Amino acid sequence: MKKVKDFFWKRNMQVNELVEQLGSVGFQSYELSVARDVVLKMKRNNAKIFLTFTSNMVSSGLRGFFAQLIKLGIADIVVTTSGSIEEDIMKALGEDFQFSSFNADDVQLHEKGENRIGNLAIRNESYMKFEDKMSEFLGEIYGKKKRISGVELLKEIGLLLEKEKDFENSFLYQAAKNDVPIFCPGIVDSSFGFQLFMFQQKHDDFIVDTIQDMNKIITDLNFEEKKGLITLGGSISKHYAVFAALLSGGFDYAVYLTTSHASSGSMSGATTQEAKSWGKIKDDGEAATVIGDVTITFPLLMCSVLDEMEKEGMLN
């Protein structure tokens, strides 16, 4: 049985060494270390890796890290929510998101044209610039194809972002460039979706076919290949991935990072053990759950993974 050990700081400690030490501390520190080992097994065994996240994580500074991980070949498939798409586009256009406060005067923020997400804020002007750019993008895409799947639409937009100010740190651009499909099952649930709706009012033959996406995600998977999941938060993005894997035998590896607990019966709080009851994770699948703020746990986890991958010569 593994023993608890005291944690000590040392000069020039690497992230990998930090997470290694945390594995002997206990509680969620131990779970973080287990999660690191599971992700490394995904890469060592050439698993097809799903990365899923919700839009609040793109509101934060994790957006560029997602793009970097895609560029480094960590993710093979991305599943996210619609708000992630619009906010990635806004940041690609050079829009800045500001810090606010969890205790801000929200009536005052509304009067100033600022919209709060936790302790962050997005200005109305950023949405206006986004809407203008979406009209331009959709016009270009419509000129080439009138019926399009969600995956194809997001790839087209990602490629169009290459002309913009901060395209290199866009996960849409990096996914398009590196041929990583992005699935967005709830594509109309945001300002991005509203722009699709508004465009269709003028062009009623314009159709975004999300059923094609379901066909792609199912047929791109098979029973023989190893499959891994790194899911941040929960919601529709998490469920879309686990349901797709269910139809091809379930995940061999899974890492959940979330602030939710199982007591509510929600998808965000559903445990890896619960997933095994559905066949979403294999009976002998290796899995870990880390409870905590993803803006802290995810960078620690993945920087540790990248350090070890570089040491083992696995980075592209």
N, C-alpha and C positions, 0 to 999 in steps of 0.2 A: 504494500500500500504506500502511495506517495506521501511524503511528509511535508508539513508546512514549514517554510523557511522564512527568516526575516529578510526584508528588502533593504538594500543599501545602494546609495548613489555612488557612482564612481566617475572620475573625469573622462570626458569624451565618450560617454556611453552611447552606443548606437541604438536605434529604435528596436532592432531585432533583439539586442541584449536586454533592453527594457522589458519587452513583452515576454521574453524567455524567463526573466526573473519574476514577472507578475504571475506566471504559471504556478509558482509555489507560495503565493500570498494568500489566495483563497477567494471565495465569493465570485463576483463577476470578473475579477482579474484572472482567475483560473479559467473561466469560460472563454475569455478573450484569447488566452493562449491555446485552448483546445480548438477554437475557431480558426486560428492561424494554421494549425496543423492540418485541419480539414481542407482548407483552401489550397495548401501546398500539395496535398494528396490529389486534389482535382487536377492541378497542373502537371504533376509527375506522371499521372495516369492518362494524360491527354483527354480529359473529360471535356465535353462541350459545355461551356459555362454560360448560364443565364445570370445577368445582373439586373435587378429590378429596384426601382426607387420611385418615390413620390415627389410631387412638385416642390414641396417646401425645402427639399434638399438641394434643388437647383436654385432656389431663392438664396440659399446660403452660398458660401465660397466653395462648396464641394463640386459645383458645376465643372470647373476646370479640371478637377481631379478625375471626374468621370471621363472627360475627354482624354486625359492623359492615359488612363487605364485602358481605354479602347485602343488608343494609338500603340500601346505596349503589348497589345494582343491578349489582355487578361479576359475580356468578355467576348463571347461569340454571338450572343443574342442579348438585346436590351429590351426590357418591358418597362414602360413608365406611364404616368398620367398626363393628361392634356396640358395642365398648367406648366409642366416641365418644358414643353415645346415652346410655348409663348415666351417664357422667361429666358430660355436659352437664346432665342432669336433676339430679344431685347438686349441682352448682354453682348451678343455678337454685333449689334448695331452700335455698341459703345455706350449704352445706357448704364449708369451707376445706380446700384441699390444702396440705400443709406441705413445706418443704425438708428433705431428709435429706442423704445423701452417697452418692456412687458407691462409697465404701469403708465403708459402714455395716456394723455387726454384724447380719446379717440374721436370725440365730437370736434375738437379743435383740429385734429389731423384731417378729418373729412372736409372741414372748411378750407384747409390749406391745399386740398387736392392730393393728399398722401394716404396710401392704403397700407395698413399694418399687417405684417406676417410675423407673429411672435415679437421679437425685438428688432425686426427689420422693417423697412418701409419702401414702397414703390410709388413714384410720382405718376399722376395722371398723364403727364406729358410723355412718359415712357410708353404708355399704352397707345397714345395717339400716333407716335412714330411707328410702333409695331403695326398698328392697323393700316397705315399707309403702305408699309413695306409688304404686308400680307396681300394687299390688293394687287400690288405689282407682281409679286411672286406667283399668285394664283392665276393671274392673266397669262404669264409666261407658260405655266404648266398646262393650262387649259388649251393653249395654242398647239400643244403637242399631243395631249391625251385628255379625253373628256370623261372617261370612266377609269378610275385608278384605285388601287388598293391603298390602305393606310401606309403600309410599309414603303410602297413606291412613292407616295406623296412626300413622306418624310425624307426619303433619300434625295428626291429632286430639290427639296428645300435646303437640305444640308449642302448640296453641291452649289446652289445659288448663293449661299452665305460666304463663299470664297471671296466675293468682292467686298465684303464688309470689314469693319475696323478690327474686330476681335474674333475673327473666324477660327483661328488656330485653337482657341480654348473652348470652342463650341463642340458639345458632344454630338450634335446633329451632323456637323461637318466631318468630324473624325470618324463617325460611324459610316457616313456615306463614302468617304475616301477609302476606308479600310474594309468596305463591303460587309459591315455588321448590321443586320436588320434591326430596326427599332419598331416594336409593336406598341400601339397605344389604343387599347380596347375601348377606353372611354373618351374617344377623340373629340366629342362635341361638348364635353363638360368643362368649358373654360372660354376665355375670350378668343382663343384660337378656334374653338369649335363654332363660336358665334360668327367669326369671319368666314368660315366655310358656309354657314347658313346664309349670310348676307350675299356672298358671291353667288350662291345657287339661286337666289331670288332674281338675279339678272341673267343667269345661265342655267335654265332648268334641266339641261342635259348633262350638267356636271354632277358626277356621282363619285363619292368616296366609299368604296365597297369594303367594309370591314369583314365580311364573310370570307373574302379572298384571303385575308390575313389569317383567319382561323385555319383555312385549308393549308396555307404555307407552313404555319408553325407546327401543325400536326404531321404533315408529310416530310418536313425537314428533319424529324426525329425518327429514331428506330430503336428496336429492342436491344440490338447488339452493342451500340456505342455507350460509353460511360457518359453520364450526365451530372452536372453540378449546378448548384443554385447558391447565389449570394443575394439575399433579399433584405432590403433596408426599409423598415417600416412595414407596411402591409397593404391593405386596400386592394383595389382591382388589379394592380400590377403584380402583386404577389400571387393572387389566385389564378390569374391568367397563365402564369408560368407553371404553377404546380398542377393545374388541370391539364395543360398540354403534355406535361411529362407523365401524368397518370396514364394517358392513352398509349404510351410506349414503355410501360413497365415501371415508371417512377424514377426518382432521382437516386443516384448512388451516393451523392454527397450533398449536404445542405447546411448553410450557415444563415441563421436568422439574427438580425440586429434590430431591436425594437424597444420602445418604451412601454409597450402594452403588455398586459398580463392576460392569462387564460380565463380569468374569472368572468369576463363579460361574454365569452363565447364568440368573440369577433375574429375575423380573419387576421387582423393585425396582431392579436394576442395568441392565436392558435399555435401550439407548440409543434416541434418536429415529431414528437411521439403521436400527437393527434393526427398528423399527416400520414403516419404509417397505417392508421386505421382505415384510411381511404385508398391506400396504395400509391399516394403521391410521392412518398419516400419509400424505398425498398425496405423490407423487413430487416435486412442486414446493412442498411445504409448508414453511413457515418455522418453524424450531424452535431451541431452545436448551436446554442441560443445565447446571445449576449443581451442582457437587459441594460439599457442606458441610452444616452443621447448619441445619436449616430454621428453628429458633427465632432464628437470626441472619439468614439469607439472605432469608427470606420477608418479614419486616417491612421490610427495606431495599428489596427489590424493589417491594413494593406501595405503600409510602409514596411512593417515587419516582414510581410510576405515578399515584397519586392527586394528587400535586402537579402533574404535567403535565396530567392531566385537568381539574383545577380551573382551571389557566391557560388551557386551550382551551375552557372552558365546557361540558365533557362530564359533569360530576357532577350527579346528581339533586338 
